[in-house]
Amino acid sequence: MENNIITKFKTIYLQVKKEKGPCNLFMVLKMDEYTDKWSIIISANWITQENKKEVFQYIVGLLKNNLTPEETSTI
C-alpha cells in the first residue's frame, strides 16, 4: 500500500503545482510504522493567512478525489 499511496501523493502534488503554482515545500511524512498515519506539510507563496481555509478545502478535495476512504483516514 505504501508505494501506491506515495504515487498518489505525487499525483496530488503535480496537480497542486499545475493549478496553484510552485510549492516551496510539499512534504508527506509517515508518523511511524505503529500508528500508520501520514501528515502533509505545504509551504507556498500563494498560501496566505486570508486564503488558508480555501487552500485547506482545496487540498482535502484533492485527497478525497485521489485516495480511497481507507487511505484518507490515515491522514
Order of alpha helices (4+ residues) and beta strands (2+ residues): alpha-beta-beta-alpha-alpha
